[in-house]
Amino acid sequence: MRHLRYVLIGVVCVSMSFGIILAQDDALEGGTLRGLITDVTPAQNPIEGVEVKIVAQDSGKEFITKTDADGNYKHAGLPTGRYLIRISKEGYEDRAGKPVVIVDGGDHFISLKMSKKSKIKPPFELKPSRMNSVLKPRIESLRQHLSESIGARYDLDAAAVNALSLSIPESVETALEQDSRNILVFGKVTEGSNVALIKMLLSHPVCKAAFTRHLSEAQLQDYLELTEAREVRDRQAVAYWLTATLDKELSLRRAQREQLVQSFLNAADNELFPISMNALWLAPQQAAQLAHYRLKVSLNGVLSEAQSKVWQGLVHAKANEVDMFIVAPEIGIKKVIEVDKVDEGDVADPNKRFVFIPNEPDEHIGIEKEVEIVIEDIVIDPQGLQPWIEIKPDPAESSEQMMEIAEAKLAAHTELLGALDERATRRLALAAKGVAQQYFEAQDETSDLTHHPLYQQAIKDVLSEEAFGAYSKHQTERASLHQQALRDIVVACMDMQMLLDDMQRETIETVASVLIPTPLREKSSPTVMFFQLFPQTVDFEVLTPWQQGEFERVFGPIARRR
């Protein structure tokens, strides 16, 4: 009996070992993709029963799973390769995520958000024929430049370049014929940058086939990585620009700036992270609300008490009046004006009632005169101008609150001076109170309180000559960093739209490096930079005819508005 017991124990041990080995082997066969699907509300409620399609970009093979009651999904055993995630559920808008690369043994986490379908026809949902009229000219405009760029990079002959150029629009047409839903997928991408459109062409199974007929897998992967490198530069430029925008209000120290930049870079994979054309026009309030509500950037432990008070003022600023302009000539929308009230909470109700006015009186695209929409679901215009709410002071907000925030902003700036004695602290506090009172009475939102002559004179009076010199040096450093952030994001805007090669980008970066923009406290400084760069400063001959046309298409309206 004892011998039998030992034999059974041995069998069990061998079986367990064999099971462990099999489990290890299974873990190495392919990778696992998991994630969380939530709605777009601030609460980020999980959504159960979402169908998650994981589509292999090489073969088009689909792997399907669904989210559980907590909004989680998981699919193990995926072969190595590049995949595109598509999610759908009745009552919600279908959407696709960014491509993901699965590796053997990898455990990949991709979260996505879904918005509920409107009860009425979405205001920017165009008829297929209308969307075709927008999509086809964009493809037609891009195809020649794209094929020539690929041909030059991989030394293709003229016949191959011409064949690739012709196959690009043909593949898009085929994709649209195979699945009518692709009109929405492609249509939305056409509202963004040329880089986004190229990524769609390179990753969509049907369109990708047009490229694989002329390029090897290695060449196709190289060009996709080249495209993604543009996106990386763009995200970096956005992170530094958003930090510089917030620094104007928060008076960040060097270490704080570095932490905030890293926080934005950590959030760069968030689907709501803006491209440079969106971020360039953001005011500090908009940048703060983007960081807090959309990107979920946390500044806990980073800001001082005074800075935190300013931050909360930016985050909870109310939108009492809205006058939004969406310049979208290709889809017939010119102006959007609020005609309904916002809620009584801390932030504006995302559901608004707007009036839509087409560009041409006789051009009707099936949009009602008054429709209810959701701010986050508005499709951005071809220039990439995000339809942000313009934040204006709420008259209902108490004067005490406004004064407190203004004084907190000055107190945060005072912290840059280091330790002060009691006399200096009292003098600066009195100056801050007087400046805040003047700001409140004048209601001048464009002025920077920290540059007020009364406050600056108080700083000079309380500091020693050496200490004031150190303060002035720090201010010069801040201004220099702000200017560099502006230059970088302007160049990034151009690169994302005009697809600059290395030589062209270096030329524009060199020119930008010697330009001194108008003071950054002026709202118009980003716009002014465009006019300093083109065409007065940069030789337009450095651009191809297609790039010159793209500059006019994308940035021309900005110039004309000036």
C-alpha positions as CSV (number, residue, x, y, z in Angstrom):
1,M,0.0,0.0,0.0
2,R,2.8,2.4,0.9
3,H,4.5,1.6,-2.4
4,L,1.3,2.4,-4.3
5,R,1.0,5.7,-2.5
6,Y,4.5,6.7,-3.6
7,V,3.6,5.7,-7.2
8,L,0.5,7.9,-7.2
9,I,2.4,10.8,-5.7
10,G,5.0,10.5,-8.4
11,V,2.3,10.4,-11.1
12,V,0.7,13.5,-9.8
13,C,4.0,15.4,-9.6
14,V,4.9,14.4,-13.2
15,S,1.4,15.4,-14.4
16,M,1.7,18.8,-12.6
17,S,5.2,19.4,-14.1
18,F,3.9,18.4,-17.5
19,G,1.0,20.8,-17.1
20,I,3.3,23.6,-16.1
21,I,5.5,23.0,-19.1
22,L,2.4,23.0,-21.4
23,A,1.2,26.2,-19.8
24,Q,4.6,27.8,-20.4
25,D,4.6,26.6,-24.0
26,D,1.1,28.0,-24.5
27,A,2.2,31.4,-23.0
28,L,4.9,31.7,-25.5
29,E,2.6,30.9,-28.4
30,G,1.4,34.4,-29.4
31,G,0.5,37.3,-27.2
32,T,-2.4,38.5,-25.1
33,L,-4.4,41.7,-25.8
34,R,-6.5,43.1,-23.0
35,G,-8.1,46.4,-22.2
36,L,-10.9,48.4,-20.7
37,I,-13.8,50.1,-22.6
38,T,-15.5,53.0,-21.0
39,D,-17.8,55.9,-22.0
40,V,-16.7,59.4,-22.6
41,T,-18.3,60.9,-19.4
42,P,-16.0,62.2,-16.6
43,A,-17.0,59.2,-14.6
44,Q,-15.7,56.9,-17.3
45,N,-18.3,54.2,-16.8
46,P,-17.4,50.7,-18.0
47,I,-19.4,49.4,-20.9
48,E,-20.5,45.7,-20.9
49,G,-21.1,43.7,-24.1
50,V,-18.9,45.7,-26.4
51,E,-17.8,43.6,-29.4
52,V,-14.0,43.9,-29.8
53,K,-12.6,42.9,-33.2
54,I,-8.9,42.4,-33.3
55,V,-7.9,42.6,-37.0
56,A,-4.6,41.4,-38.3
57,Q,-3.3,44.0,-40.7
58,D,-1.3,41.5,-42.8
59,S,-4.0,38.9,-43.4
60,G,-7.2,40.7,-42.4
61,K,-8.0,37.8,-40.1
62,E,-10.4,38.8,-37.2
63,F,-10.3,37.7,-33.6
64,I,-13.5,38.6,-31.7
65,T,-14.2,38.9,-28.0
66,K,-16.6,41.0,-25.8
67,T,-16.2,43.1,-22.7
68,D,-17.5,41.8,-19.3
69,A,-19.6,43.6,-16.7
70,D,-16.6,45.7,-15.7
71,G,-15.8,46.7,-19.3
72,N,-12.8,44.5,-19.5
73,Y,-11.9,42.4,-22.5
74,K,-9.1,39.8,-23.2
75,H,-7.9,37.7,-26.0
76,A,-4.9,35.4,-25.6
77,G,-3.0,33.4,-28.2
78,L,-2.8,36.1,-30.8
79,P,-0.1,35.5,-33.4
80,T,2.7,38.0,-33.6
81,G,2.1,41.0,-35.9
82,R,0.4,44.3,-36.2
83,Y,-3.3,44.6,-35.4
84,L,-6.1,47.2,-35.5
85,I,-8.8,47.2,-32.9
86,R,-12.4,47.9,-33.8
87,I,-15.2,48.1,-31.2
88,S,-18.9,48.3,-31.6
89,K,-22.1,48.0,-29.6
90,E,-25.8,48.9,-30.3
91,G,-26.5,52.4,-29.1
92,Y,-22.9,53.5,-29.3
93,E,-20.7,55.0,-32.1
94,D,-18.4,52.4,-33.7
95,R,-14.7,53.3,-33.5
96,A,-11.3,52.0,-34.2
97,G,-8.1,52.3,-32.1
98,K,-4.5,52.8,-33.0
99,P,-2.5,49.9,-34.4
100,V,-0.8,47.6,-31.8
101,V,2.1,45.2,-32.3
102,I,1.7,41.8,-30.6
103,V,4.8,39.9,-29.6
104,D,5.2,36.3,-28.4
105,G,4.5,36.1,-24.7
106,G,3.5,39.8,-24.6
107,D,0.7,41.1,-22.5
108,H,-0.6,44.3,-24.1
109,F,-3.2,46.7,-22.6
110,I,-5.3,48.9,-24.8
111,S,-8.1,51.0,-23.4
112,L,-10.7,52.8,-25.5
113,K,-13.7,55.1,-25.0
114,M,-17.1,55.0,-26.7
115,S,-19.8,57.7,-27.0
116,K,-23.5,57.1,-27.2
117,K,-25.3,57.7,-30.5
118,S,-27.3,60.9,-30.6
119,K,-31.1,60.5,-30.6
120,I,-31.1,62.6,-33.8
121,K,-29.0,62.5,-36.9
122,P,-25.5,63.6,-36.0
123,P,-24.9,67.1,-37.4
124,F,-21.7,66.2,-39.2
125,E,-22.9,62.8,-40.6
126,L,-22.7,63.4,-44.3
127,K,-24.3,61.4,-47.0
128,P,-21.9,58.9,-48.7
129,S,-22.0,60.9,-51.9
130,R,-21.0,64.1,-50.0
131,M,-18.3,62.3,-48.1
132,N,-16.9,60.9,-51.3
133,S,-16.7,64.4,-52.6
134,V,-14.5,65.3,-49.6
135,L,-12.5,62.1,-49.5
136,K,-11.6,61.6,-53.2
137,P,-10.0,65.1,-53.7
138,R,-7.8,64.5,-50.6
139,I,-6.7,61.1,-51.8
140,E,-6.1,62.5,-55.3
141,S,-4.1,65.3,-53.8
142,L,-2.0,63.0,-51.6
143,R,-1.4,60.0,-53.9
144,Q,1.2,61.6,-56.2
145,H,3.3,63.0,-53.4
146,L,3.1,59.8,-51.4
147,S,4.1,57.5,-54.4
148,E,7.0,59.8,-55.4
149,S,8.2,60.0,-51.8
150,I,8.1,56.2,-51.5
151,G,9.7,55.8,-54.9
152,A,12.6,58.1,-54.0
153,R,13.2,56.4,-50.6
154,Y,13.3,52.8,-52.0
155,D,14.7,53.6,-55.5
156,L,11.6,52.5,-57.5
157,D,11.6,53.0,-61.2
158,A,9.2,55.4,-62.9
159,A,6.8,52.6,-63.9
160,A,6.5,51.3,-60.4
161,V,5.9,54.8,-59.0
162,N,3.2,55.5,-61.5
163,A,1.5,52.1,-60.9
164,L,1.6,52.8,-57.1
165,S,0.1,56.2,-57.6
166,L,-2.8,54.8,-59.6
167,S,-3.4,51.9,-57.2
168,I,-3.9,54.1,-54.1
169,P,-7.3,55.6,-55.1
170,E,-8.3,52.3,-56.7
171,S,-7.7,50.5,-53.3
172,V,-9.7,53.2,-51.5
173,E,-12.6,52.7,-53.9
174,T,-12.4,49.0,-53.4
175,A,-12.5,49.3,-49.7
176,L,-15.6,51.5,-49.9
177,E,-17.4,49.1,-52.2
178,Q,-16.6,46.1,-49.9
179,D,-17.9,47.7,-46.7
180,S,-20.0,50.9,-46.7
181,R,-18.9,51.6,-43.1
182,N,-15.4,52.4,-44.5
183,I,-16.8,55.8,-45.7
184,L,-17.1,56.9,-42.1
185,V,-13.6,55.5,-41.2
186,F,-11.9,57.2,-44.1
187,G,-14.1,60.3,-43.9
188,K,-13.1,61.0,-40.4
189,V,-9.4,60.6,-41.1
190,T,-9.7,63.1,-43.9
191,E,-10.6,65.7,-41.3
192,G,-7.2,65.3,-39.6
193,S,-3.6,65.5,-40.8
194,N,-2.1,64.0,-43.8
195,V,0.0,61.8,-41.5
196,A,-3.2,60.3,-40.1
197,L,-4.5,59.6,-43.6
198,I,-1.2,57.9,-44.7
199,K,-1.3,55.7,-41.6
200,M,-4.8,54.7,-42.5
201,L,-3.7,53.8,-46.0
202,L,-0.7,51.8,-44.8
203,S,-2.7,49.9,-42.2
204,H,-6.1,49.2,-43.8
205,P,-6.0,45.6,-45.2
206,V,-7.4,46.5,-48.6
207,C,-5.3,49.6,-49.1
208,K,-2.2,48.0,-47.7
209,A,-2.3,45.4,-50.5
210,A,-1.7,48.2,-53.0
211,F,1.6,49.0,-51.3
212,T,2.7,45.4,-50.8
213,R,2.6,44.9,-54.6
214,H,5.5,47.3,-54.9
215,L,7.2,47.2,-51.5
216,S,8.7,44.4,-49.4
217,E,7.4,43.9,-45.9
218,A,10.6,45.5,-44.6
219,Q,10.2,48.6,-46.8
220,L,6.5,48.9,-45.8
221,Q,7.4,48.6,-42.1
222,D,10.2,51.2,-42.6
223,Y,7.8,53.7,-44.1
224,L,5.2,53.1,-41.4
225,E,7.9,53.7,-38.8
226,L,8.9,56.9,-40.7
227,T,5.3,58.1,-40.4
228,E,5.0,57.1,-36.8
229,A,8.2,59.1,-36.1
230,R,6.4,62.2,-37.3
231,E,3.7,61.5,-34.8
232,V,6.2,61.1,-32.0
233,R,7.8,64.5,-32.8
234,D,4.3,66.0,-32.9
235,R,3.4,64.5,-29.5
236,Q,6.6,65.8,-28.0
237,A,6.0,69.3,-29.4
238,V,2.5,69.2,-28.0
239,A,3.7,68.1,-24.5
240,Y,6.2,71.0,-24.3
241,W,3.7,73.5,-25.7
242,L,0.9,72.6,-23.3
243,T,3.4,72.8,-20.4
244,A,4.5,76.3,-21.6
245,T,0.9,77.4,-21.9
246,L,0.1,76.3,-18.4
247,D,3.4,77.7,-17.1
248,K,2.1,81.2,-18.0
249,E,-0.5,80.8,-15.3
250,L,1.2,78.5,-12.8
251,S,4.8,80.0,-12.8
252,L,6.3,76.5,-12.7
253,R,9.8,75.8,-11.4
254,R,12.2,73.9,-13.6
255,A,11.6,70.5,-11.9
256,Q,7.8,71.1,-12.1
257,R,8.0,71.8,-15.8
258,E,9.9,68.6,-16.4
259,Q,7.3,66.6,-14.4
260,L,4.4,68.1,-16.3
261,V,6.1,67.4,-19.7
262,Q,6.6,63.8,-18.7
263,S,3.0,63.5,-17.5
264,F,1.8,64.7,-20.9
265,L,4.1,62.3,-22.7
266,N,2.8,59.5,-20.5
267,A,-0.7,60.4,-21.7
268,A,0.3,60.6,-25.4
269,D,-1.2,57.2,-26.2
270,N,-4.6,58.5,-25.0
271,E,-6.9,58.7,-28.0
272,L,-7.9,62.2,-26.9
273,F,-4.4,63.5,-26.9
274,P,-4.4,66.5,-29.4
275,I,-2.3,66.9,-32.5
276,S,-0.3,70.1,-32.8
277,M,-2.9,71.9,-34.9
278,N,-5.4,71.4,-32.1
279,A,-3.0,72.2,-29.3
280,L,-1.5,75.4,-30.9
281,W,-4.7,77.4,-30.3
282,L,-5.5,76.4,-26.7
283,A,-5.8,79.0,-24.0
284,P,-4.5,78.1,-20.5
285,Q,-8.1,77.2,-19.3
286,Q,-8.6,74.9,-22.3
287,A,-5.2,73.3,-21.8
288,A,-6.0,72.7,-18.1
289,Q,-9.4,71.2,-18.8
290,L,-7.9,69.0,-21.6
291,A,-5.3,67.7,-19.1
292,H,-7.7,67.2,-16.3
293,Y,-10.9,65.9,-17.9
294,R,-9.7,64.2,-21.1
295,L,-6.1,63.1,-20.5
296,K,-6.5,62.5,-16.7
297,V,-3.2,64.1,-16.0
298,S,-2.7,64.3,-12.2
299,L,-0.7,67.0,-10.6
300,N,-1.0,65.8,-7.1
301,G,2.2,66.4,-5.2
302,V,3.6,68.5,-8.0
303,L,2.1,71.9,-7.4
304,S,2.4,74.2,-4.4
305,E,-0.7,75.3,-2.5
306,A,-0.9,78.6,-4.4
307,Q,-0.4,76.9,-7.8
308,S,-3.0,74.3,-6.9
309,K,-5.5,77.1,-6.3
310,V,-4.7,78.6,-9.7
311,W,-5.0,75.1,-11.3
312,Q,-8.4,74.5,-9.8
313,G,-9.5,77.9,-11.1
314,L,-8.5,76.9,-14.6
315,V,-10.0,73.4,-14.4
316,H,-13.4,74.6,-13.1
317,A,-13.7,77.8,-15.2
318,K,-17.3,78.0,-16.4
319,A,-18.3,78.6,-20.0
320,N,-20.9,81.2,-19.7
321,E,-20.8,82.4,-23.3
322,V,-19.8,80.4,-26.3
323,D,-19.0,81.7,-29.8
324,M,-17.3,79.0,-31.7
325,F,-16.1,79.2,-35.3
326,I,-15.4,76.0,-37.2
327,V,-13.9,76.8,-40.6
328,A,-14.7,73.7,-42.6
329,P,-15.3,74.8,-46.2
330,E,-15.0,71.2,-47.5
331,I,-18.0,70.1,-45.6
332,G,-20.0,73.3,-45.8
333,I,-20.0,74.4,-42.1
334,K,-19.0,77.9,-41.4
335,K,-20.1,79.1,-38.0
336,V,-21.5,77.6,-34.8
337,I,-23.3,79.7,-32.2
338,E,-24.7,78.6,-28.9
339,V,-28.4,79.2,-28.4
340,D,-29.0,77.3,-25.2
341,K,-27.8,77.6,-21.6
342,V,-25.1,75.6,-19.9
343,D,-25.7,73.7,-16.7
344,E,-25.2,75.0,-13.1
345,G,-22.3,72.6,-12.3
346,D,-18.6,73.2,-12.3
347,V,-18.1,72.6,-16.0
348,A,-20.3,73.3,-19.1
349,D,-22.8,70.7,-20.0
350,P,-21.4,68.9,-23.0
351,N,-24.8,68.8,-24.6
352,K,-25.5,72.1,-26.4
353,R,-27.9,73.4,-29.0
354,F,-26.3,75.1,-31.9
355,V,-27.2,76.8,-35.1
356,F,-25.4,75.6,-38.2
357,I,-24.9,78.0,-41.1
358,P,-23.5,76.5,-44.4
359,N,-20.9,78.3,-46.3
360,E,-23.1,78.9,-49.3
361,P,-26.8,79.8,-48.9
362,D,-27.9,77.3,-51.6
363,E,-25.7,74.5,-50.3
364,H,-27.7,72.1,-48.1
365,I,-26.1,69.0,-46.7
366,G,-28.9,67.6,-44.7
367,I,-28.2,69.5,-41.4
368,E,-31.1,70.9,-39.5
369,K,-31.0,74.6,-38.5
370,E,-31.0,73.6,-34.8
371,V,-29.8,70.3,-33.6
372,E,-28.6,68.9,-30.2
373,I,-25.0,67.6,-30.3
374,V,-22.3,66.4,-28.0
375,I,-19.2,68.6,-27.9
376,E,-16.7,65.7,-27.8
377,D,-18.3,64.0,-30.8
378,I,-17.9,67.0,-33.2
379,V,-15.7,66.1,-36.1
380,I,-12.9,68.6,-36.4
381,D,-12.5,70.6,-39.5
382,P,-9.9,69.9,-42.3
383,Q,-7.5,72.3,-40.7
384,G,-7.5,70.3,-37.5
385,L,-9.0,73.1,-35.4
386,Q,-10.6,71.4,-32.4
387,P,-14.1,72.9,-31.6
388,W,-13.1,74.0,-28.1
389,I,-15.5,76.1,-26.0
390,E,-14.2,79.6,-25.5
391,I,-14.0,80.1,-21.7
392,K,-15.3,83.4,-20.5
393,P,-15.8,84.6,-16.9
394,D,-19.1,83.7,-15.3
395,P,-20.8,86.8,-13.8
396,A,-22.3,84.5,-11.2
397,E,-18.8,83.7,-9.9
398,S,-18.2,85.7,-6.7
399,S,-15.7,88.6,-6.8
400,E,-14.0,87.0,-3.8
401,Q,-13.2,83.9,-5.8
402,M,-11.8,85.8,-8.7
403,M,-9.7,87.9,-6.3
404,E,-8.5,84.8,-4.6
405,I,-7.4,83.1,-7.8
406,A,-5.7,86.3,-9.0
407,E,-3.8,86.7,-5.7
408,A,-2.9,82.9,-5.9
409,K,-1.4,83.4,-9.3
410,L,0.8,86.2,-8.0
411,A,1.6,84.2,-4.9
412,A,2.7,81.3,-7.1
413,H,5.0,83.6,-9.0
414,T,6.4,85.0,-5.8
415,E,7.5,81.5,-4.9
416,L,10.0,81.7,-7.7
417,L,11.9,84.3,-5.6
418,G,12.8,81.8,-2.9
419,A,12.8,82.5,0.8
420,L,11.9,86.1,1.7
421,D,12.0,88.0,5.0
422,E,8.8,89.2,6.7
423,R,9.1,92.8,5.3
424,A,9.6,91.6,1.7
425,T,6.7,89.1,2.0
426,R,4.3,91.8,3.4
427,R,5.3,94.3,0.6
428,L,4.7,91.7,-2.1
429,A,1.4,90.6,-0.6
430,L,0.2,94.2,-0.6
431,A,1.3,94.7,-4.2
432,A,-0.4,91.5,-5.2
433,K,-3.7,92.6,-3.6
434,G,-3.5,96.0,-5.4
435,V,-2.8,94.3,-8.8
436,A,-5.5,91.8,-8.3
437,Q,-8.0,94.6,-7.5
438,Q,-7.0,96.4,-10.6
439,Y,-7.4,93.2,-12.7
440,F,-10.8,92.6,-11.2
441,E,-12.0,96.1,-12.0
442,A,-10.6,96.2,-15.5
443,Q,-11.7,92.6,-16.4
444,D,-8.7,92.4,-18.7
445,E,-8.2,88.8,-19.5
446,T,-5.4,89.3,-22.0
447,S,-2.9,90.9,-19.5
448,D,-0.5,88.8,-17.5
449,L,-0.7,89.8,-13.8
450,T,2.9,88.8,-13.2
451,H,4.1,91.4,-15.7
452,H,2.1,94.3,-14.0
453,P,4.5,97.2,-13.4
454,L,3.4,97.6,-9.8
455,Y,4.2,94.0,-9.0
456,Q,7.4,93.9,-10.9
457,Q,8.6,97.1,-9.1
458,A,7.8,95.5,-5.8
459,I,10.0,92.5,-6.7
460,K,12.8,94.8,-7.6
461,D,12.5,96.8,-4.4
462,V,12.6,93.8,-2.0
463,L,15.4,91.8,-3.7
464,S,19.1,92.5,-3.6
465,E,20.8,93.3,-6.8
466,E,22.2,89.8,-7.0
467,A,18.9,88.1,-6.2
468,F,17.0,90.3,-8.7
469,G,19.6,89.3,-11.3
470,A,19.0,85.6,-10.6
471,Y,15.2,86.2,-10.9
472,S,15.7,88.1,-14.2
473,K,17.8,85.2,-15.5
474,H,15.2,82.7,-14.6
475,Q,12.5,84.8,-16.4
476,T,14.7,85.0,-19.5
477,E,15.1,81.2,-19.3
478,R,11.3,80.7,-19.1
479,A,10.7,83.1,-22.0
480,S,13.3,81.2,-24.1
481,L,11.7,77.8,-23.3
482,H,8.3,79.2,-24.2
483,Q,9.6,80.5,-27.5
484,Q,11.3,77.2,-28.3
485,A,8.1,75.4,-27.5
486,L,6.3,77.7,-29.9
487,R,8.8,77.1,-32.7
488,D,8.7,73.4,-32.2
489,I,4.9,73.1,-32.4
490,V,4.7,75.4,-35.5
491,V,7.3,73.2,-37.3
492,A,5.4,70.1,-36.1
493,C,2.1,71.5,-37.5
494,M,3.8,72.0,-40.9
495,D,5.4,68.5,-40.9
496,M,2.1,66.7,-40.1
497,Q,0.4,68.4,-43.0
498,M,3.2,69.0,-45.6
499,L,5.2,65.8,-44.9
500,L,8.6,67.5,-44.9
501,D,11.7,65.5,-45.7
502,D,14.7,65.7,-43.4
503,M,16.4,68.6,-45.4
504,Q,13.2,70.6,-45.5
505,R,12.5,70.2,-41.8
506,E,16.1,71.1,-40.9
507,T,15.8,74.2,-43.1
508,I,12.6,75.4,-41.4
509,E,13.9,74.5,-37.9
510,T,17.0,76.6,-38.6
511,V,14.9,79.6,-39.7
512,A,12.6,79.2,-36.8
513,S,15.5,79.1,-34.3
514,V,16.5,82.7,-35.1
515,L,13.0,84.2,-35.1
516,I,11.8,86.1,-32.1
517,P,8.1,85.9,-31.8
518,T,5.9,88.5,-30.3
519,P,5.6,88.3,-26.4
520,L,4.0,85.0,-25.5
521,R,1.4,86.7,-23.3
522,E,-0.2,87.9,-26.6
523,K,-2.9,85.6,-27.8
524,S,-1.8,86.1,-31.4
525,S,1.8,85.0,-31.1
526,P,1.3,81.5,-32.5
527,T,-0.4,82.9,-35.5
528,V,2.2,85.6,-36.0
529,M,4.9,82.8,-36.1
530,F,3.2,81.4,-39.3
531,F,3.6,84.7,-41.0
532,Q,7.2,85.1,-39.9
533,L,8.0,81.7,-41.3
534,F,6.1,81.7,-44.6
535,P,6.7,82.9,-47.2
536,Q,8.7,86.0,-46.1
537,T,11.5,84.1,-44.3
538,V,11.6,80.6,-45.8
539,D,12.4,80.3,-49.5
540,F,9.2,78.8,-50.9
541,E,11.3,76.9,-53.4
542,V,12.4,74.5,-50.7
543,L,8.9,73.0,-51.0
544,T,7.5,70.9,-53.8
545,P,4.5,72.3,-55.7
546,W,2.3,69.8,-53.8
547,Q,3.6,71.1,-50.4
548,Q,3.0,74.7,-51.5
549,G,-0.5,73.8,-52.3
550,E,-1.0,72.1,-49.0
551,F,0.4,75.1,-47.2
552,E,-2.2,77.3,-48.9
553,R,-5.0,74.7,-48.2
554,V,-4.3,74.3,-44.6
555,F,-2.7,77.6,-43.4
556,G,-4.0,80.0,-46.1
557,P,-7.3,80.6,-44.3
558,I,-5.3,81.5,-41.2
559,A,-3.4,84.1,-43.2
560,R,-6.5,85.5,-44.7
561,R,-8.2,85.9,-41.3
562,R,-5.3,88.1,-40.3
